[in-house]
Amino acid sequence: MSVSGLCLQLDIGNTRAKWRLVSGNEVIERGDYYANDESSQQRLLRCSESLDHIWISSVTTPASEARLSRLLKSKWGITPWFARSQLCTGSLTNSYCDPSRMGVDRWLAMLGGWERKNRKVCVIDAGSALTIDIVDATGRHEGGYIIPGAALMESALLSDTDRVRFDEDVSYALCPGQSTAQAVRHGIALAQAGAVTLALDQAGSESIALLFCGGAGAATMALVDRGGEMAPDLVFEGLEIMAALR
């Protein structure tokens, strides 16, 4: 979807924010933003001398949103537009009784996925949390799952157990682990891949498109091994669609 003018787009998650600068169909620049990191803040503020739009997907607190909004408005004189989850956006219909309770990143990723495929689709976002959402062939959200991501699983295990400790840096795999490090990492891989696999089994026998995004999206797709494709900018794609429908 083509963007008119220069548009700064931000996807603010639980641990970091991603941003990209877009003109038309071209991504001119992109980066990460951390609220307490001066260098990342300065890189964001130097991305362009002028802007036409600022669009934001945010799951952070209202206070954090207000601080960021003031920062961006003081630089560019533009009040940012914050996307919010809706009952319906275009032909996509939410399953939540109260759509405001759904993280807007999930909603926008589904919107981007539905626009891409226009058929039954499963959106798997593997970040701080692993979210799995199913949209049927008519655009109705069938429901979803929210599961601790790999890093959260490991952090919880290490913080709540005294004897689970290791120094090795091992990769995630599905074979049984032969050391504590392997047992932990492989167990987490099994849990993440198993969750996606079971969710797909629950989705029924109808053909379903798989879209993966998030920092661990590629790794999760490889572990699940059911095909699909990576769509790292899916939240941004949904953000553009919702902005166009305003």
C-alpha positions as CSV (number, residue, x, y, z in Angstrom):
1,M,0.0,0.0,0.0
2,S,1.4,3.4,-1.0
3,V,1.9,6.1,1.6
4,S,1.3,9.7,0.6
5,G,4.2,11.9,1.7
6,L,6.9,11.1,4.3
7,C,5.5,8.9,7.0
8,L,7.3,7.8,10.3
9,Q,5.8,4.5,11.5
10,L,6.5,3.0,14.9
11,D,5.8,-0.4,16.4
12,I,6.2,-0.1,20.1
13,G,6.4,-3.5,21.9
14,N,7.0,-4.6,25.4
15,T,10.8,-4.4,25.3
16,R,11.7,-2.2,22.4
17,A,10.2,-0.1,19.5
18,K,10.9,-0.5,15.9
19,W,10.5,2.3,13.4
20,R,10.7,2.9,9.7
21,L,10.5,6.0,7.5
22,V,8.3,5.4,4.4
23,S,7.8,7.4,1.2
24,G,5.3,5.9,-1.2
25,N,6.1,2.2,-1.4
26,E,9.7,2.7,-0.4
27,V,11.2,2.2,3.1
28,I,13.9,4.9,3.3
29,E,15.3,4.1,6.7
30,R,14.6,2.0,9.8
31,G,15.9,1.4,13.3
32,D,15.2,0.6,16.9
33,Y,14.1,3.0,19.6
34,Y,14.6,2.6,23.4
35,A,12.9,5.2,25.6
36,N,15.9,5.4,28.0
37,D,18.6,5.3,25.3
38,E,19.8,8.7,24.1
39,S,21.6,7.4,21.0
40,S,18.6,5.5,19.7
41,Q,16.4,8.5,20.4
42,Q,18.7,10.9,18.5
43,R,18.8,8.5,15.5
44,L,15.0,8.5,15.5
45,L,14.8,12.3,15.7
46,R,17.4,12.7,12.9
47,C,15.7,10.4,10.5
48,S,14.1,13.3,8.5
49,E,14.0,17.1,8.7
50,S,10.2,17.1,8.0
51,L,7.4,14.6,8.0
52,D,3.8,14.5,6.7
53,H,2.5,11.7,9.1
54,I,3.4,9.8,12.2
55,W,1.6,6.6,12.8
56,I,2.1,4.4,15.8
57,S,1.2,0.9,17.0
58,S,1.8,0.8,20.8
59,V,1.3,-1.7,23.6
60,T,3.0,0.4,26.2
61,T,1.4,2.5,28.9
62,P,-0.6,5.6,28.3
63,A,2.0,7.6,30.2
64,S,4.8,6.3,27.9
65,E,2.7,7.0,24.9
66,A,2.1,10.6,26.1
67,R,5.9,11.1,26.6
68,L,6.7,9.8,23.1
69,S,3.9,11.9,21.6
70,R,5.3,15.1,23.2
71,L,8.8,14.2,22.0
72,L,7.7,13.6,18.4
73,K,5.4,16.7,18.3
74,S,8.2,18.9,19.6
75,K,10.5,17.8,16.8
76,W,8.1,17.7,13.8
77,G,5.0,19.7,14.9
78,I,2.8,16.7,14.2
79,T,0.4,15.0,16.6
80,P,1.0,11.3,16.2
81,W,-1.9,9.0,15.3
82,F,-2.1,5.9,17.5
83,A,-3.9,2.9,16.0
84,R,-6.3,1.1,18.3
85,S,-7.9,-2.4,18.0
86,Q,-11.4,-2.2,16.6
87,L,-14.5,-4.4,16.3
88,C,-14.1,-4.3,12.5
89,T,-11.4,-2.9,10.3
90,G,-12.3,-3.2,6.7
91,S,-13.5,-6.8,6.3
92,L,-11.6,-8.1,9.3
93,T,-13.8,-8.8,12.3
94,N,-12.6,-9.1,15.9
95,S,-13.7,-12.0,18.2
96,Y,-13.3,-9.9,21.4
97,C,-16.4,-8.6,23.1
98,D,-14.3,-5.6,24.1
99,P,-11.8,-5.0,21.2
100,S,-9.8,-2.5,23.3
101,R,-8.6,-5.4,25.4
102,M,-6.7,-6.8,22.4
103,G,-3.1,-5.7,21.9
104,V,-3.1,-3.5,18.8
105,D,0.0,-5.2,17.5
106,R,-1.9,-8.5,17.2
107,W,-4.8,-6.7,15.5
108,L,-2.6,-5.0,13.0
109,A,-0.6,-8.1,12.2
110,M,-3.8,-10.0,11.5
111,L,-5.0,-7.1,9.3
112,G,-1.7,-7.2,7.4
113,G,-2.0,-11.0,7.1
114,W,-5.6,-10.9,6.0
115,E,-4.8,-8.3,3.3
116,R,-1.9,-10.4,2.1
117,K,-3.7,-13.7,1.8
118,N,-7.5,-13.0,1.7
119,R,-8.1,-16.6,2.9
120,K,-7.8,-18.5,6.1
121,V,-4.6,-17.5,7.7
122,C,-2.6,-18.0,10.9
123,V,-0.4,-15.2,12.1
124,I,2.4,-16.3,14.5
125,D,4.3,-13.4,16.2
126,A,7.3,-14.7,18.1
127,G,8.6,-11.9,20.3
128,S,8.6,-11.3,24.0
129,A,5.4,-13.3,23.8
130,L,4.4,-15.9,21.3
131,T,1.0,-15.0,19.9
132,I,-0.9,-17.2,17.5
133,D,-4.1,-15.8,15.8
134,I,-6.4,-17.5,13.4
135,V,-8.5,-15.6,10.8
136,D,-11.0,-17.6,8.8
137,A,-11.8,-17.3,5.1
138,T,-14.4,-14.6,5.6
139,G,-12.1,-12.3,7.7
140,R,-13.5,-13.3,11.1
141,H,-11.0,-13.7,13.9
142,E,-11.6,-17.2,15.3
143,G,-9.4,-16.5,18.4
144,G,-5.9,-16.8,19.5
145,Y,-3.3,-17.8,22.0
146,I,-0.7,-15.8,24.1
147,I,2.2,-17.7,25.4
148,P,5.5,-16.6,27.0
149,G,8.2,-16.3,24.4
150,A,11.5,-18.2,24.5
151,A,13.4,-15.6,26.5
152,L,10.6,-15.2,29.0
153,M,10.4,-19.0,29.4
154,E,14.1,-19.2,30.1
155,S,14.1,-16.2,32.5
156,A,11.2,-17.7,34.5
157,L,12.9,-21.1,34.7
158,L,16.2,-19.7,35.8
159,S,14.7,-17.2,38.4
160,D,12.5,-19.8,40.0
161,T,14.9,-22.8,40.2
162,D,18.1,-23.0,42.2
163,R,19.8,-25.9,40.4
164,V,19.0,-25.1,36.8
165,R,22.1,-23.2,35.9
166,F,24.4,-23.3,32.9
167,D,27.2,-21.4,31.1
168,E,27.0,-22.9,27.6
169,D,25.4,-20.9,24.8
170,V,23.5,-23.6,22.9
171,S,21.0,-23.2,20.1
172,Y,17.3,-24.1,20.2
173,A,16.6,-27.6,18.8
174,L,13.9,-30.3,19.1
175,C,16.1,-33.3,20.0
176,P,16.4,-34.3,23.7
177,G,19.1,-32.3,25.5
178,Q,22.2,-34.0,26.9
179,S,23.2,-31.2,29.2
180,T,21.3,-28.8,31.4
181,A,21.8,-26.0,28.8
182,Q,20.5,-28.2,26.0
183,A,17.6,-29.6,28.1
184,V,16.5,-26.0,28.8
185,R,16.9,-24.6,25.3
186,H,15.6,-27.7,23.6
187,G,12.6,-27.9,26.0
188,I,11.8,-24.3,25.3
189,A,12.0,-25.0,21.5
190,L,9.7,-28.0,22.0
191,A,7.2,-25.8,23.9
192,Q,7.2,-23.0,21.3
193,A,7.0,-25.3,18.3
194,G,4.6,-27.6,20.0
195,A,2.2,-24.7,20.8
196,V,2.1,-23.6,17.2
197,T,1.6,-27.1,16.0
198,L,-1.2,-27.8,18.4
199,A,-2.9,-24.5,17.5
200,L,-2.8,-25.4,13.8
201,D,-4.3,-28.8,14.6
202,Q,-7.1,-27.1,16.5
203,A,-7.7,-24.8,13.5
204,G,-9.2,-27.7,11.6
205,S,-8.5,-29.4,8.3
206,E,-9.1,-26.4,6.0
207,S,-6.1,-25.2,4.2
208,I,-4.4,-22.3,6.1
209,A,-1.7,-19.9,5.2
210,L,1.0,-19.3,7.8
211,L,2.7,-16.0,8.4
212,F,5.5,-15.6,10.9
213,C,6.8,-12.3,12.3
214,G,8.7,-11.1,15.4
215,G,12.4,-11.4,16.4
216,A,12.2,-15.2,16.7
217,G,9.8,-15.6,13.8
218,A,12.3,-17.3,11.4
219,A,13.6,-19.6,14.1
220,T,10.0,-20.6,15.1
221,M,9.1,-21.2,11.5
222,A,12.1,-23.5,11.0
223,L,11.2,-25.4,14.2
224,V,7.5,-25.8,13.3
225,D,8.5,-27.0,9.8
226,R,5.0,-26.7,8.2
227,G,6.0,-24.1,5.5
228,G,4.7,-20.6,5.6
229,E,6.6,-17.4,5.1
230,M,8.3,-14.6,7.0
231,A,6.6,-11.3,7.1
232,P,8.7,-9.1,9.4
233,D,6.8,-5.9,8.7
234,L,3.3,-7.3,9.2
235,V,2.4,-4.9,12.0
236,F,3.6,-2.0,9.8
237,E,1.5,-3.3,6.9
238,G,-1.6,-3.4,9.1
239,L,-0.8,0.1,10.4
240,E,-0.8,1.4,6.8
241,I,-4.1,-0.3,6.0
242,M,-5.9,1.0,9.1
243,A,-4.5,4.5,8.5
244,A,-5.8,4.4,4.9
245,L,-9.3,3.4,6.2
246,R,-9.6,6.2,8.7
